[in-house]
Amino acid sequence: MKRVLTEQSGTRTTSTRSTSVDAGALAQELRSAIRGEVRFDDGSRALYATDSSNYRQVPIGVVIPRDVEDVVSTIAACYRFGAPILARGGGTSLAGQCCNVAVVLDFSKYMNNILAIDPANKVARVQPGIVLDHLRTAAERYHLTFGPDPATHSQCTLGGMIGNNSCGTHSIMAGMTSENIEELEILTFDGLRMRVGSTSDEEIARIIGEGGRRGEIYAGLKALRDKYANVIRTRFPNLPRRVSGYNLDQLLPENGFHVARALVGTEGTCVTVLEATTRLVHSPPARSLLVLGYADAYLAADHVPQIMAHGPIGLEGFDRRLVENMRKKHLQLDNIALLPEGGGWLLVEFGGETRQEAEDRARVLAEELRRAMNAPSMKLCTELQEAARIWSVRETGLGASVFVPGEPHGWEGWEDAAVPPAKLGSYLRDLWKLMDRYGYISAMYGHFGQGCVHTRINFDLTTNDGIKKFRSFMEEAADIVVGYGGSISGEHGDGQSRAELLPKMYGPELVQAFREFKTIWDPDKRMNPGKVVDPYRMDENLRLGTAYNPPQLRTHFKFPDDQGSFSTATLRCVGVGKCRRTEGGTMCPSYMVTREEEHSTRGRARLLFEMLQSDPLKNNWRSESVKEALDLCLACKGCKGDCPVNVDMATYKAEFLSHYYQGRLRRRSSYTMGLIYWWARVASRMPGIANFFTHAPLFNNVAKLMAGVAPQREMPVFAPQPFKEWFHKRGSRNTGQPGVILWPDTFNNYLHPETAKAAVEVLEAAGYQVEVPEQSLCCGRPLYDHGMLTTAKWLLRQILETLGPQIAEGVPIVGLEPSCVAVFRDELLNFFPNDENAWRLSKQTFLLSEFLATKVPDFHPPKLHRKALVHGHCHQKAIMRMKADEEVLKKLGLDFEILDSGCCGMAGAFGFEKEHYDVSIKCGERVLLPAVRSAASDTLIIANGFSCQEQIAQTTERRALHLAQVIQMAMHEGDSETAGAFPETKYVTQAAHRSLSSMPIALGAGAVLLIGAAVMWMLRKRKWR
C-alpha cells in the first residue's frame, strides 16, 4: 500500500508538499521490529488527525511504543522509508503542532513512568508520557513540585510540555518549562541517541573534537551561537512568557550553552525526547487567596505590577463577559456568587509555611490597596473550600467561552499572546479595539501576573471571506503585540497557527537562525515538518475550511443545544482532553482503565466528526471504527457533567447505534437486558420459575449464555411480589394531603420493591398522599444503551399521554432510580424540545432528595448516628448533581463521605455483558469497591442506582442502601446509638433469602422454551428499533 501523502488547506485540496511513503511496507516492518502497537488502519489515522487546534492532517499511521527500544526501532524504520515523525503526548496542543502527515508516536499509554525522584537535589527523572499531576503528586511527598501547571495539568504529559514550553498559573513561582529542565535524553531522526544539558566550553571543545554525528551537531550549535549571539541578545523580548520561536538564547555563554533548554519548545521539529530530568521546586504547604474586583478587566490589568511587587505565587484574572457566559450556561452559579463586586477580577494567591503566614501576606496587600484611590472590592478566602470554589470559576474559563447560548462559536487562533505585565492593560485595550473593528467578541481570562491572556474569538473559518478576515486580524494583532515588546505565543506555542507570524516578532535574520538550528538536528526535514520553521500558512490544513460541508443526517434526537444538528454536535469537542484524566471525576471511565485514545470522550467525538468527513472513514452510520470506539462507552453521562463543553457521548452513542443496527440483528443482550421492562413483566407472573432457571446450577449458565451475560455475574433476582401490586393492595393513605406520584421504575418495581416501599413510608411521613400509576409505564432507560430509540420515544410519548392530566395539574413526580429521573431531565427534552408537556414533566420530576430538600424543607426525620460511605450514580452526578443528597444526609446527622469514585462500572447492562465484564470490574476496582471493602462493618453503604447496588453486591460482602432506606432506618432506629455489623441486613432483601422455586423441571423447561420462542419471534420481526 503506497500512500501519497498530501496536505490539506482551507479547501482541503492542495498537494504542494506531497511525498510518497509505502505505508503498508512500513507498517509490516514496524510490526516485526517493535513490541508496541502499530496502527495504520483508517480508524486510528482518523483518531489522530487533529489536536485541540483549528487544524487537521491525517497521519500515515500511529505507533504506541512500549519502551525506548521501540522508539529507536520505529524512528530507524521511518528513516529508511523517509516517513516524517510526530511525537505526541496528551494531544492538547492548540496551535496545530500535534497533527501532521507523519507517523505519530503516542507516548502516553506505556512510557509514562517516574524513573526516579531525588528530593535532596530537587530533581526527577521521567518518561515523556508521564502525566503532570502524577509527577506533582509524587513530588508533594517531599514538599516539592514541578512548577509549570497549565490548565490541562490533570491530563497533559511532560513530553508535550517540553515540546510546547508550557507554563501555567504557578509559572510565576517557577518559570516556564524551559527553566525547569536540567537534562534530556534525545533521539535524532538519523538515529543518534544522546543526553544533553548545560555544557561548559571545555566540554563543547571535547565533544567537537571527538567528531562523529554528535561532534557535528555541537560544532553546528556553537557556530550558530557565535554567528547570531548579538542579534539574539537584542531581538529576543525580555518578558516572563516568551514561548514563540526557538530558545536560541539558551545557547549563549551566560546561559551555560544549555542544549536541553534550547530544545524545549521546539514542538518535535528537531528531536524526539526519550527521557527528561526535571527541576523540582519547593511547594508552599499553605496557601491563601485574595480576590479583587475592579470596574473592568483593563483596570485590573493596570494594577498587576503593584500586586506582583508583593510576591504572589499565582495571579490570574478574568472579565465580566466570562462571568456572564457562565450565567447563560448555568455554570458555577453558586461559586460566582462568591466573587466581590466588579467587572474584572484578579485572583491573587500567596504561599507560606503556615496558613497564618500566607494570609498575613494577603492582608498586607489588601491594606495597601485599601489606602489607594478607587480601591477594588476585596474578599480574603479564609476557608480552603471557599478558595477552591473560586478557583473553579477561573478553571471554567474554556467551558464558559465556547458554545454560549445565542452567540457564535469561538475558536482558538489568537488565544495566548503575552506582553510585559506592566503593559498588559494598554495591550488589552488596543486588542479589544481591534476586535471591535473586526466585529469579533470574546471573553478574556488568563495569567495576568505574567501578561498572558486567553481569548476564544468568533472567527468564521468556513467561508472564503471569513478566512481572509481571520488572516488579516491575526496579522494586525501580531503587530500590536510586537509593538508592546511581547510574544505572539505566551503559552501554547507556534505550531501552524502562529509560526507564519514569527518574522514580525524576530525579523528575517533570526528566523533564518531558527531554520539553521532545525537543520543541524534534522537535515532531512522529517521531524514534524511544516511547524515553526518553513511553516504551513495559518489558513492551510484547516479542520473546517471552505470545503467543510458535512451531511445533515436525519436523527431521532433533535439536538436543541446544537442548532438541531448532529454535525454541529460533533464540533462540540474542543480537544482539551479532560476526558483523559486517570483519576478524579466521572469522565471517562473507559479511558481510565484502558488509557486508549479511542476509548476517551475526545477520541469518540473526533471519530464521529471524521465519520461525517468520509475521508479516511467511510460508511457514515455503518462505520466499524466508530462502532468499535463506542463499544466501551458506558453511557455514564460523565462527559455531559465533567466535560468543559458538555459533550454528551451517551446521546451520540444511542443515536449512532440506532442507525448502525437499522435492519440488522443486535447482540443478544440487547434483546434481553435492553428489553428488561417487558421481560420483568413476564417474570413477575412467575418469579419462582424465573429465579429457578436464572440461578439453579446448570440452568443459570444456560440462561446467562442465552442472555449474553458474563458467566462471572449473578442474574438479578425477581421479587415475589412487585411493588405496584403491593401498593395497590395496600391502598393509598394521607387522603386529602398534597399528592405526589412515586415513579415505579422497572428495577424498584420488580427487583428491589423494598426501596419503593421505604420511599412510600418516607413521603407519607412528610405529609403527602402517594400515588402510583395503575398503567404499566416505563421511561425506556435501558433502551438507550442499545440504540432502540424508536421504542424509547414511543414509551415517552405514552407517558406524556397517560399522565397528561397530572402533568397539567403540576403534580410532582418522585423517582428513585437516578437514571430514570435523568431520562425525564435529559432525553425527554432532546426528543421533544418543543413539547410544553415534556418541559412540564421535566421540571416537576425530582429525585427523592431533591423533593425533600426543595418541597418539604421542614421535614426533619430523627437523627441517625452512623457513619456512611456514599457513591453517587453517574447520571445523578452529571444531570441532577449531589447537592440535595448532601443536604438530606446532613439533616440526618450522618457522618458521611461522598466518594470521588467515578463510575461503578456496571452501568446498566454494560457490566453484565460478557464482552465488557473485565472493563466493568476494572472501573469498580479503581475506587469504589476497595473503599467498600475497607469500610467498617457498621458503616452504611449508600448508593441510589440499581446498577451501582448490583456491582457492590456482586463483588463485595456488603449491600448498598438507597437514600429512602436510610431515611426509613432513621425513622425506625433514630434513637439507637449502635448500629451493629451489616446494618443494611434488615432493609434489603438478600438474594439468598429469595427462595428459588422447586417447580418441576418440566414446567420450568416449558416456560424457558416459550420465552425462547418469543425471543426468536421478536428477532425475526426485528420490531425493536
N, C-alpha and C positions, 0 to 999 in steps of 0.2 A: 504494500500500500504506500505509494509515493504521494506525499501530501504537499501540494504547493501552498505555501503559507502567504496569505495576503493580509494587509492591514485594512482596518475599517475607518472610514471618515465620517463626516456628518451625514453623508448619504450612504455610507456603508458600501461603497463600490470601488474605491481606489485600490490599486495594487502596486503602488510606487516603491514599496520596499519588499518585494516578493523574494522568496528564497525557496529552495526545494530540499525537503528532507524526506527520506524514506522512513516514514513513521512506523510502518509495520515492522521493518527490519530492526529499527532502533528499539522498539518495544520488545521484540523477541530477544535481542541481545541483553537488554536490561533484565528481563525475567530470568535469564540464565546466570546473570552476574551478581544479583543482589538478593538479600534475604527479605527486604521490604516489599512493599506493594507497588505494582506497576499498573497504571490505569490509563489506557489510551482510548477507551470507549467514549462514545458521544456524550453519554450522561455525565461522566467525570469531567470531560472537557467543558461542557456547559456549566457545570457546577463552579468551576474556577475561572469563568470568563470575565468576571468583574470583581471589584472590591467594594469599598464604601464610597466610590467616586462616581463621576459622571461618565466614566469611560468603560468600554467593553472590548476585549480582544480574546478570541477563543484560543486557548493554548494548544500546543501539539499533543501534550499528554501530561499526566500527573504521576509523580513518584513520591511515595511515603517511605522515607528511609528509616531503618531501624537503628542504625548506628553510623559512626563516622566512615567506616569502611564502605557502607552503602553509598554515602555521598561521594566518596572518592571514585568508586566504580561508576556511578551514574554520570559524573562530570567527564570522566575519561571516555565513556561511550558517546556522550554528546559531542565531545571534542572531535572524535573520529567521524561522526556523522555531520558535523557542522551545525548542530542544533543549538539555538540560544538557550540560556538558563535564566530562570527566575526563582530566587529563594523567597519563600513565603512563611510568615509567622501566623498571626491571627487573622490576616486578611482584612484589617480595618482601615487600611490606608485611604486617604481622602483625595489624593491628587493623581490617582491612576498609576502609581508606581508598582502596584501589586497585581496588575493584569498585563499580559503580553503574549504574543505568539511565540511561545517558548515551552520548554519542559519545566513545569512547575515542581519545585521541591517543597513539600509541606512538612515542616519540622515538628509540628505541634502534637502529633499523635504519639510518637515514640521518643524523640530526642528532647525530652522535657524535664531533665533531672538537674537537681542541685548536686554538683560533684563534691563540693567542699565549702565550708564556711570557716573562716579564720577570724574569730572575734578579736583576738589580740592585735592583729594587723588591719582589722576592719576591711576585709576583702572577702569575696565569694567567687567560686568558680562554677559556671553554669553552662548548660547546653542551650542552644539558641531557641528551642521550643518551650522553655520554661515560662509559665505564666507569671507575670509580675507579682501578683498578690501572693503566689506561692512562695516566691523568694522573700517578699516582705514579711510574711507570717513567720517563716523560719528565722529570719534575722531578728525579729522582735524579741525572740527568746533571750537575746543578748542586748536588748535595748538599742538595736541598730536598725537601719532601714536603707533601702535603695531610694534615694531622694526623689527623682523624677516620677511623677504619678499621674499620667494622663487619665482622662475620664474613663477610658477603657481598661483601667488597671486590673479589673477582675477577669479580663479575657485576653488582653494583648500579651505578646510574648517579648522576651528580652531581645531576641533576634530582630523582630520588627522594630523595636525601639531603637536598636543600634542602627538599623537601616534608615530610619526616619530622623534620628537625633531628637527623640521625643522629649517632652517637657512635662507640664502638669502644674497642679496647684502648688505643690511644695518645691518647685524648682527654685523658688525664692531662697529656700533653705539650703539647697544642694547644687543648683545649677542644672544645665541640660545633661542629656545622656552622655554627650561627648566629654563632659567634665567628670564623669563617673565611671569611665572605662580605663582600666590600667593596662590590660593586655588582651590581645585577640589571637586565637589560632585561626588561620585563614587558609583557603584553597583557591588558587587561581584557575582560570579556565584551561590553561595548558598543563595543569597538574602539579604545580608547586605548592607544597604544604609547609607552612612555617608559622612561627609565633612572632608577633610584632608588638612593640610598645614604645616607651621612651628610649631614645638612642643617643648615646654620647658621641662626640666627634671621633674618639678613638675607636668606638665600636663601628661607626659608619665606615671608617677607613678600613678596618679589619674585614668587614663583610664585603666591601667592594673589592678588596684585594684577593679574597677567596674566589672571586669570579663566579661563573655559572649564572643561572637564571636569577637567583637571589641577589647576587652581586650586581647584575644588570639592573634589577629593579631599584636597588638602593642608589646606584650611580645616577639613574634617571631622576629619582626623587631629589637627590642632592643638587643636581644640575637645575632642576625645576625651581627648587627653593632659591638658589643663588640668582637665577635669572629674574625671578618675579618678586623677590623679597621686598623691594621698596614699594612697588605698586600694591602688594598685599597690605603693607602697613598703612598705606594712605587711603586705599579704596575700601577696605573691609570695615563696615559700620561697627562702631563700638556701642553695643547695646546688649541687654540681657538675653534677648531672643533673636539671634541671627541663625536661622535654620537654612535659608536659601544658599545654594551653591555648595561647593566642596570646602572642607575645613583646611584649606592650604595654610592658614595661619599657624596650625599645629606643627608645621614643619620648620617654623622659624626657630633660630637658636634659643631665643628667650622662652620658648615653649617646649624645649627639650627634644626637638625633632621626633615628636610623638606620632609614630606611624599609625598606631591603633586609633588614636583620636582623629587623625586625618581621614581615616576610613569610615568613621562614624558619620552617618548622614549621607552616604553615597548611594543609598537606595538599591543595593545589589547590583550596581552598574560596574563595579570593579572586581570584587572578590566575593566568595561565599564564606560566611562566618561559621566555623565549626565549634568554637568554644569561646567564652568570654570570662575574663577576670574583672569583676566589678568592684568599685569602691563602695563601702557602706559608711553611712554617717550616723551620728547619734540621733536617736528618735526621742524627742522630749516626752516623758511619760505622762505629763499633764498638759492639757490644752484649755484655752479659753476662747470664747467667740464674742466679739463686739460687732454689732450690726448697726450700720449708719445709713440713714435715709436722707437723701438730698432732693432738691426740687426736680432735677433731671440727671441723667447719666453723664452728661457733659460736665456738670459741676462736680459730680462725684469723681470723675477722672482728673479734674483740675487739682483735687486735694490728694492725689496719690503720693507725690513727693513728700508732703508733710507727714503722711501716715507711715511711709516707708522709713522715715528717719527714726521711728520707734522700734524698728527691728521685728516686724511680724514674720511668722513663718509661712503665712498664706494671706493673699489679698485678692479676693475675687469680686466681680461686680456684674450687675445686670440692670436692665432698664424696665420702664413701665410696660412697654409692649409685651415683654416676655411674661410679666405677671398677668396682663390682660388676656394673653393667649391661654394661660393656664386656666383662667376662669371660663373662657369659651369652651375649653376641652374638659372642664371639670377635673383638672389635675391639681393635686396638692392644696385643695381649698382650705383645709384646716391649718395647713402649715404656712400658707402665705398670709393668713390672718395674724401670724406672729410677727410679721415684719413691721418695723416702725413706720410712721407716716413718711411718704416721699414718692418720688417718681423715678429715682435711680438709687440703687443700693450698693453698698460695699460690705463685704464680709471680711472682717479682719481677725485673723487667728494668731494667737500668741502661744508660745510653748514655754514650759518651765519644768523644773524638777519636782515641784509640788503644785497643786491646784492653786494654792494661795499666791504663789509666785507668778503663775500665768495670769491670774485675774488681776493682780496688782499692776502688771504691765498694761493690761487693757484699761484699767482705771486711770492710769497716768495719761494715756492718750485721750480718753474720754474727757478728762478735766481740762486738758489743753484745748480741745475742740469746743468745749462749752464756753470758754472765755472769748472765743473768736466771734466776729460778726457773722451773721447768717449761719449760726451753728446748726449742724444737722440734727435730726432726731436720732435718738440712740436707744439701743437695747443691749445690755450685757447679759448674755445667757449664762446663768449660774448653774443650771441643770444640764447634765450631759445629754439627756434625752431631748431637751428643747433645742440644744445646739445641733444635734443630729437632724432634727426635723427641718431646721432652717437650711442646713447644708443640702438636704434632699431637694429643696427648692432650686438651688443652684445646679445640682446634678441633673435636674429635669430639663436643663436648657435645650438639649437637642429635641426631646419629645415635645416641648412647648413651642418649637419654632417651625415645625412641619405639620402638614395635614390639619391646619387650623380651619375650623368651620367658616365658610364664607370668604376665605382668602385663597389666592392661587398658591400652588406648590412652591416651596422654597428649595433651592439647590445649593450644593457646595460650589466652590469655584474661587470666590474671594471670601474666604472664611477664617483666615488666621494670620493676616499681616500683623507686623509688630513695629512699634516706633519707640524711641526713648521714652520712658514713663513720664518724664517732665513735659513731654509734648503731646500726651495722649488726648487731652481734652480738645486741643486745637485740631488734631488729626481727625478725631471723630466728627467734629462739626463740619469739616471740609468733606469728609467721606459722605456724610448724610446729605449735604448739599448736592453732591454728585448723584447720589441715589435718587433724590427728589427730581433732579433734572431728567434722569432716565425713566422716571416713573416706577422705580423699584422700591420695595419695602422689605424690612427685616427687623426682627428683634436683635438686641445685642447682649452678649454675655461673654465672660471670659476672665482672663488672667490680668486684671487691671494693674496689679502690682508690678508686672513686667512689660506692660504696654502692649499686650496681645489680646485682641478682642475678636470673638467669633460672630459670624453672621450666617444667615441662611436666606439667600436672596431669590426672589421670584423671577429667575431668568426663564426666558422662553427658549427651550433647547430643541424644539421640533419644527420650527419654520425657518426658512432662509433668512428672512428679515430679523427674526428673533435671535438667531445665532450671530448674525453680523452685529446686532446691538450688544449682545453679550461680549463679543470680542472687543468692541470699541470701549465698553465700560471697563473691562479688565485692563486695557492699556492706559486709560486715564487714571484709574485707581492706582496702578503701579507708579505713575508719575507723581501722584500725591504722596504715597508712602516714601518713595525715594527722596522727594523734596524735604521730607521731615527726617532724613537720615535713617530710615527704617529698613526693615527686611520684608520682602514680598511674602515670604513664609516665615512665621514665627513659631511654628509647631508641627505642621503636618507635612512639610516637605514640598519639593517642586514637582516631582513626577512628570506628568504631562501637562497638568492644568496651569502651571506657572513657569516651567522651565524656559519657555519661549520668551519670557519677560526678563530673564537674567541679564541680558546686555544693558537694560535700563538701569539696573542696580549696580552692576560691576564694571560695565564698559567692555569693549571688544577684546582688550588685551587680557583681562582676567578670564573671560570666557574661553579664550584660546588656551590659557593656562589650565582650566578645567579639562579641556579636551586632551591636552597633553598628559595630564595626570591619569585620566582614564586609559589612555593608550599605553602608558607604562605598565599598567596592570592587565589590560585587556586589549592587546593589539588586534585581535580578530573581531572585536566589536560584537561579541556574542553574550555579554553579561547585561541582561535587562536592557536591550538596545532601545533607543528612542526615548529614553527617560533621562532627564537632567542635561546630558550632553547630546548635541545634534538631535534635539527632541522633535517629536511629532508636534504639529500645531495644536494649540489648545482646543481647536474646533474639529479636530480629527478624532476618529475612533469613538465618537460619542455613543453612549449607551442608547440614547434616543436618536436624535438627528432627524433630518428631513425625510428619511425613509421609514421612520417609525410609524407603523400603521397596523397595529395588532387586530386580529379578527374580533368582532364584538359577538361573542358566543352567547347563545341563549342559556340562561341559568335558572335554577329553581329559586335560589336566594336572590334577593333584589339588591343587595349591597348598597343600602341607602347612604352609608358614610363614605362611599367611594364613587359618587356620581352615578350610582346604579350600574356600574360596570365592573365585571370581573377583571378585565385587563387593567383597569385603574387600581384595583386591589392588589394586583401583582407588583405594582410600583411602590407599594407602601413600605416595603423593607428598604432601609437606607444603608444596610450593611454594617452597622456599628458592632454587631456581633455579641450583644449582651447574652444572647441565647447560647453562647459558647462558654459561659461560666461553668466551672466544675463543682461549685459549692454555693449554697445560699439561694433563696428564692425557689420558685417552682420551675420556671423555664430554664433549660429544656431537658427533661429527664432522660430522653433517649441519647442526647449528646453527652450528658454527664457520665453515662455508663459505657458509651462506645467511643467517644472522642472522634467521631466521624463527622466531617462537614455535612455530608448528605443527610445526617440524622439530627441536624440542628434546624431551628426555625428558619434561620437565614438560608441555609442550604436548600431547604424545600421551597422557600419563597423564590429563590433565584431560579430553580428549575421550573417552577410554574411560569415565571417570566419568560424563560428561554423556550418553554413549550409553545408559547404564542409567537415566537420569532421564526420557528420552523427551520432553524439552522444553528447548531447542528442537530437539535432534537426534531423529530418528525412525529406525525400522527396525532397532534393535539391531545384530546382526551384519552387516546389509546396509547399514550407514551408509556413504555415499560420502565424507563428510567425514573419518571415521576412516580409511577406506581410503587416502585421499589423504595424510593425515598420516603414516601408517605406511609409505608407499611409499618414502620416502628414509631410513627406518631401516635402517642397515647390519647390524643384528643383531650388533653387535660385542661386546655384553655389557659395554661400558664403563660403563653405568649401574649394572649389578649390582655392579661393583667400586668405582666412584667416588662414586656417589650416597650421601649420608649415611644414607638409609633403604633402600638396596639395591633400588630399583625395577628390575624385570627386564623391560625393554621387549622384548628379543628373544623371551622366552617369551610375552608378551602378544601380540606381533605374530603369532607362529606360531599361537597359539590363535585369534586373530581371523580370520586368513586361512583356517584350516581350515573355519570356518563360513561365511565370506563366499563361498567358492568351492564350497560344497556344492551339487552338482547343476549346477555351471557349468563352462565351459571356463576354464582358466588361460591366462596368456600363454605364448608358445612356449618361452621359456627355462625354464619350469617343467618341461616335458616333455623338455628336452634336458639342461641343466645340473643341474636338480633330480634327474634320474634318471641321473646320471653313473655311478653304480655299475653299472647294467645296461648302459649304452652302452659303458663301458670294457671290460666282459667280452666284449661282441660285438667291439669293435675289436681286442682283444688276439688274436683269432683271425686277423685280417688287418690288422696295424698298418700295413703299407706302403700298402694301399689307403686306409685311413682317413686316414693322413697326406697322401696324394696329394690327396684330394678336400677336405681342410681347409686345404691350403697351396699347391697349384698355382694359378697365375694363372687367373683367371676362375672356376674351380671354388670357390676359397676364398671368394669373395664370395657365391656361391650358398649355400655351407654356412653362412656367417655369417647370411645372411638367413633361412634355414630355422631356424637355432638361436636367433634373436633376439639375436645377438651384435653389438656395435658394430663398424662397418667398420674403425675405427682399431685394433682389437685383433687380436692373433695368437691363433689357436686353439692350445691345448696340444698338444704332440706326444706320441703314444703310443710307449712304449719297444718295441724289437724283441722283448724278452723280459720278461715280468712278473717281479717279484721272487720271488713264490711258486714259479714254475716253476723259476727259477734255484736257489732254496734247496732244493727237494725233489730236484732232480737232483744237487746238491752233497752233500746229506746233512747230518745233524746231527753235531756234534763235541762234545768235552768230555764224553763219556759217563760217567755216574756222578757228575758235578758237580751242584750245585743247578740246578734248572730255572727258566727264565723264558720266558714267552710274549712274542714280539715281535708286536705287533698290525700286521697288513698292511693299513693303510688304503688306500682306493682310489687316493689321489694318489701315495703312495710305492710302491704295488704296480705300477700300470700306467703312471705318468707319470715318476716320479723314483726308479726302483729303486736307483740308486746310493746314495741316502740310507739305505735299509733295509740294503743290503749293508754300508755303513760301520757301522751300528748292530750288525750281527751280529759284525763284527770287534771292535768295542769290548766288547761284552758277553762274548764268548768270552775276550778278553784279561783281563777282570775275573774270570774263573773260573767262568762259567756255561754251562750247556748250553742253547742257544737252541732253542725250539720255535716252530713256526709252524702255526696251524690248517690242516688239509688242506681242511676245508669252506670254501665261499665264504661269508664273513660280512661284514656292514657295519653300522656304528653308525647309519647314516642321516643323518649330519650335513647334507648338502645339502638334505634333505627339509624341514627345519625352516624354512628361509628361504622356502619356498613354501607352508607350511601343510599339508603332506602328512603329517599326524600319525598317521592310521590305519596307514599303511605304515611310518612310523618306529617306532611302537610294536611292530608285528609283527616288525620286524628286531631290536629289542632283546630281545623275548621269545625269538626264535630263538637269539640269543647266549647268553642265560641257560640255555636248554635244552641247547645244543650243548656249552658249556663248563662245564656243571654240575659234573662230577667235578673238573675242575681248580680251579674256584672253591671247591668244598668243601674241597679239599686245601690251599687258600691259596697256590696257585702265583701269583707276581706276574706282572702284565702290564705291559709297557713299550710306550707309544705314542709315536710320532714326530710325528704331526700334532696340534698343541695343540687344535684344535677338536674332534678326535675324543676326545681324553682328557677334554675338557670335557663331552662328552656323558655319559660314564660317571660324572663327578663331579656333574653337574647334572641334565640332562634325565632321565636314568635314574631318579633318585630322585623326580623330580617325577611321573613316570608310575607308579612302583611304590614309593610311600613305605612300604608295609607288607610288602614282599618282602625277606626276610632275605638271599637270594642277591644281590639287587640291591645291598643295602648292602655285602655282602662284596666284590662285584665293584668297587664304587666305591672301597672302602678299599684294595684291592690293585692298583689301576691307577695307574701312575706315568708321568710324563714321564721321558725318559732322564736328565735332570739330577737329578730327584728320586730316581730309583732309585740312581744313583751316589752321591749325597750322603748318603742315609739307609741304604741297604742294603749298600753296599760303600765305606764311607768310607776304607778303607785302599788303595783303588785309586789309584795315582799314575802317570798317563801321563807321558811325557817333557815337559819344559818346551818351550813354543813361543814363541820370541822374536819376537812380531809385535804390531802394533797392530791393533785391531779396533773396528769400529762395530757395535753390537748394536741390533736392532729387535725388541722383544717383540711377540708375537702378542696381539691384543686379548683373546681368550678366555683365554690364559695369564695375562695381567696381571690379569684380572678374577677368575678362579677359582683358578688354581694359584699365581699370583704369580711373580716373577722371582728370588726369593732363592736357589733351588737352582742356577739358571743362573749366578748371580754366584759362588757357591761353586766350581763346577766351573771357571769361567773363571779364577778366582784361582789354583786349583791348577795350571792350565796355564801360569801365569805370563804371561798375556796383558796387554798394556797396552790396556785396553778402555774404551769409553764406551757406556753404555746410553742411547740417545736418548729424550728425552721427546717422542716423535713421534706419540703418539696412534694413530689407525687409519691403515693404509696406504692405505685407500680401495678396495682390491679386494674384500675382504670376501666371499669365496666367489664366487658367481655375480654379485653386485651390480655389480662393476666391469666385468664382461664385457657386461652388458646395455646395449643401445643407449640406453635411456631414462635410464640412470644414469651414463653414461660421464663427462660433464662434472663431476658431483659427485665421482665417484671420483678423477679427476685432481686436482681442487682439494684433496681431502683429502690425497693424497700429496704435493702440492706445498707444503703447509703447512710441514713439517719434514723428513720422511724423504727425499724424492727430492733436494732441494737438498743435504742432508747427504751422501748417497751420491755425488753428482756432485762434491762438493768434497773428498771423501776422497782421499788419496794412492793411487796405483795399486797400491801394495804393501800397503795396509790391507785386512784381511779384512772382508767384509761378512757379518754373521751374522743370519739370520732363519729361524726354525724352521717357519713356516707356509707352506704351498704358495701361498696367495693372496699373501702378502707377497713371496715369491720371484718370483712372476709379475709383480707390479706393478713390482718393481725391474728385472727382466729386460726388460720391455717399454717402459720409459721411461728407462732409463739404459744405459750401456755395461757395467755390471757385472752379475755373477751372485752371488746370496747363497748362502752355505753354511749347512747345518744344523749344529747342535752336534755331531751324530755325525760329520760330515765333518771338523769342526775337530779333534776328538779323534783321528780317523784320521790327519789331517795331522800331528799331534804325534807319533803313533806311527811315521810314515814319515819325517818331516823334523825331528824334535825337536832334532837336533844341529846343524841348519843355522842359521847366523846371518843369512842373507839370504833374502828371500822372492822377490824379483823382482816384476815387474809382473804384475798379474792372477793372483795365486797360486791362485785358485779353478779355473783352467782345467783342471788335472789331476783335479779331483774332481767336477765337474759335467758332465753330458752336454749339450753345447751343441746347441740345436735345429738349427743349421746342419750339425752332424755326423751328424744322423739322416737318412740318405739317403731322399729321397722315392721312392716306388715308381714304376717305369716300366712298371707293368702296363698292358696295353692299355686304352684309354679305355672300350671297350665293357664289359669286365669290371667296371671301376670304376663305370660308369654303372648296370650291373645291380645292383651292391651298393647304390648310392645309392637306386635305386628300391625295392629290398627294404626298406631301412631306412625310407624314406619311407612305404611301405605299412604297416610295423609301427607307425610313429608314428600314422598315421591310424586304424589299428585300435584303438590304445590310447585315442586321443581319443574315438572313438565309444563305446567300452566305459566310458569315464570310470572306469577302475579305480583310478587313483592319487588317494587322498584323504588 
